[in-house]
């Protein structure tokens, strides 16, 4: 059981929650990024630095994750791929992405891409709120408790 983090776009506050959880529960957390980032000195937290390039980090997560693992990402196509492999996905905003909701999220993403490519300014996401951080921590705790107790 491992936690894989799409770390290039993961907010620092979410990484800190993951670092504390890794230490507390002794669950392996691997940050996958195409640039160096500082991680705590812990045998439970690793950085896997991959080469730069489109979807290189995503492809590495897909290649290495196994059914039952947790993937932290807000990248909808990556989430779709790892859900298909049997992983659980939580976005940095605390949303659990599932087989039931991922296709509609892909459709929304594609629609927004179409709007942006036609010149419409859609703006970026708002700053991460305290309630979203709390929801992420709650979702993470639920996953950890389920897996540490042996229940699937």
VEXGUTOR-967946 format. One record per residue (C-alpha): residue in three letters; chain; x, y, z. Coordinates in Angstrom, 1 decimal. Layout:
N
(site Ala A (X Y Z));
...
END
This chain:
152
(site Unk A (0.0 0.0 0.0));
(site Unk A (1.5 3.3 -1.2));
(site Unk A (0.6 6.9 -1.7));
(site Unk A (1.6 8.4 -5.0));
(site Unk A (1.6 12.2 -5.3));
(site Unk A (1.5 14.2 -8.6));
(site Unk A (3.8 16.6 -6.9));
(site Unk A (4.5 19.3 -9.5));
(site Unk A (1.1 20.8 -9.0));
(site Unk A (0.3 19.7 -5.4));
(site Unk A (0.0 22.6 -3.0));
(site Unk A (2.6 22.8 -0.2));
(site Unk A (-0.1 22.6 2.5));
(site Unk A (-1.3 19.3 1.1));
(site Unk A (2.2 17.9 1.0));
(site Unk A (2.7 18.9 4.6));
(site Unk A (-0.5 16.9 5.5));
(site Unk A (0.8 13.9 3.6));
(site Unk A (4.3 14.2 5.3));
(site Unk A (2.7 14.2 8.8));
(site Unk A (0.4 11.3 7.9));
(site Unk A (3.3 9.2 6.5));
(site Unk A (5.3 9.7 9.7));
(site Unk A (2.3 9.0 11.9));
(site Unk A (1.0 5.9 10.0));
(site Unk A (4.3 4.6 8.5));
(site Unk A (2.8 4.5 5.1));
(site Unk A (5.1 5.1 2.1));
(site Unk A (4.5 8.4 0.3));
(site Unk A (6.2 9.1 -3.0));
(site Unk A (6.2 12.5 -4.6));
(site Unk A (6.7 12.3 -8.4));
(site Unk A (7.9 15.5 -10.0));
(site Unk A (10.0 16.7 -12.9));
(site Unk A (12.1 19.0 -10.7));
(site Unk A (13.8 18.7 -7.3));
(site Unk A (11.7 19.5 -4.2));
(site Unk A (12.6 19.4 -0.6));
(site Unk A (11.1 16.6 1.4));
(site Unk A (11.5 15.8 5.1));
(site Unk A (14.2 13.4 6.3));
(site Unk A (11.9 10.4 6.7));
(site Unk A (12.1 6.8 5.6));
(site Unk A (8.4 7.1 4.7));
(site Unk A (8.7 10.0 2.3));
(site Unk A (10.5 9.8 -1.1));
(site Unk A (11.0 12.0 -4.1));
(site Unk A (11.0 10.4 -7.5));
(site Unk A (12.4 13.0 -9.9));
(site Unk A (11.6 12.3 -13.5));
(site Unk A (12.8 14.1 -16.6));
(site Unk A (10.9 17.1 -17.9));
(site Unk A (8.3 16.6 -20.6));
(site Unk A (4.6 16.4 -21.2));
(site Unk A (3.0 13.8 -18.8));
(site Unk A (6.3 12.2 -17.9));
(site Unk A (5.5 12.3 -14.1));
(site Unk A (1.9 11.1 -14.8));
(site Unk A (3.2 8.2 -16.9));
(site Unk A (5.6 7.2 -14.1));
(site Unk A (2.7 7.2 -11.6));
(site Unk A (0.6 5.0 -13.9));
(site Unk A (3.5 2.6 -14.4));
(site Unk A (4.3 2.3 -10.7));
(site Unk A (1.0 2.4 -8.9));
(site Unk A (-0.8 -0.9 -8.0));
(site Unk A (-4.4 -1.7 -7.2));
(site Unk A (-5.3 -0.4 -3.7));
(site Unk A (-2.8 2.4 -3.8));
(site Unk A (-3.8 6.0 -3.3));
(site Unk A (-3.0 8.7 -5.9));
(site Unk A (-3.1 12.4 -5.1));
(site Unk A (-3.8 14.4 -8.2));
(site Unk A (-6.0 17.1 -9.7));
(site Unk A (-5.1 15.9 -13.2));
(site Unk A (-8.3 14.4 -14.5));
(site Unk A (-6.8 12.2 -17.3));
(site Unk A (-4.3 10.8 -14.8));
(site Unk A (-7.0 10.1 -12.3));
(site Unk A (-9.0 8.3 -14.9));
(site Unk A (-6.0 6.0 -15.8));
(site Unk A (-5.2 5.1 -12.2));
(site Unk A (-8.8 4.6 -11.2));
(site Unk A (-9.0 2.1 -14.1));
(site Unk A (-6.0 0.3 -12.5));
(site Unk A (-7.9 0.0 -9.2));
(site Unk A (-6.4 2.9 -7.3));
(site Unk A (-8.2 5.4 -5.1));
(site Unk A (-7.8 9.1 -6.1));
(site Unk A (-8.2 12.2 -4.0));
(site Unk A (-7.7 15.7 -5.5));
(site Unk A (-5.8 18.3 -3.6));
(site Unk A (-9.1 19.9 -2.8));
(site Unk A (-10.3 16.8 -1.0));
(site Unk A (-12.6 15.5 -3.8));
(site Unk A (-12.6 11.7 -4.1));
(site Unk A (-12.6 10.8 -7.8));
(site Unk A (-14.3 7.5 -8.6));
(site Unk A (-15.5 5.3 -11.5));
(site Unk A (-18.9 7.0 -11.0));
(site Unk A (-17.8 10.6 -11.3));
(site Unk A (-14.6 10.6 -13.4));
(site Unk A (-16.2 10.5 -16.9));
(site Unk A (-18.3 13.6 -16.1));
(site Unk A (-15.2 15.3 -14.8));
(site Unk A (-13.4 14.4 -18.1));
(site Unk A (-16.2 15.9 -20.1));
(site Unk A (-16.1 19.2 -18.1));
(site Unk A (-12.3 19.3 -18.5));
(site Unk A (-12.6 18.8 -22.3));
(site Unk A (-15.3 21.4 -22.5));
(site Unk A (-13.1 23.9 -20.6));
(site Unk A (-10.1 23.1 -22.9));
(site Unk A (-12.3 23.8 -25.9));
(site Unk A (-13.3 27.1 -24.5));
(site Unk A (-9.8 28.1 -23.7));
(site Unk A (-8.5 27.1 -27.1));
(site Unk A (-11.2 29.3 -28.7));
(site Unk A (-9.9 32.3 -26.8));
(site Unk A (-12.3 32.5 -23.9));
(site Unk A (-10.6 33.3 -20.6));
(site Unk A (-11.8 30.8 -18.0));
(site Unk A (-9.4 31.9 -15.2));
(site Unk A (-7.6 29.6 -12.8));
(site Unk A (-8.9 27.8 -9.8));
(site Unk A (-9.3 29.8 -6.6));
(site Unk A (-6.8 29.6 -3.8));
(site Unk A (-7.0 26.4 -1.6));
(site Unk A (-9.4 27.1 1.2));
(site Unk A (-9.1 26.0 4.8));
(site Unk A (-12.3 23.8 4.4));
(site Unk A (-10.7 22.2 1.3));
(site Unk A (-7.5 21.4 3.3));
(site Unk A (-9.7 19.9 6.0));
(site Unk A (-11.7 17.8 3.5));
(site Unk A (-8.4 16.5 2.0));
(site Unk A (-7.2 15.5 5.5));
(site Unk A (-10.5 13.8 6.2));
(site Unk A (-10.5 11.9 2.9));
(site Unk A (-6.9 10.9 3.5));
(site Unk A (-7.7 9.7 7.1));
(site Unk A (-10.6 7.7 5.8));
(site Unk A (-8.4 5.9 3.3));
(site Unk A (-5.6 5.3 5.8));
(site Unk A (-8.0 4.0 8.4));
(site Unk A (-9.6 1.6 5.9));
(site Unk A (-6.2 0.3 4.7));
(site Unk A (-4.5 0.2 8.0));
(site Unk A (-7.4 -1.8 9.5));
(site Unk A (-7.2 -4.3 6.7));
(site Unk A (-10.6 -3.5 5.3));
(site Unk A (-10.9 -2.8 1.6));
END
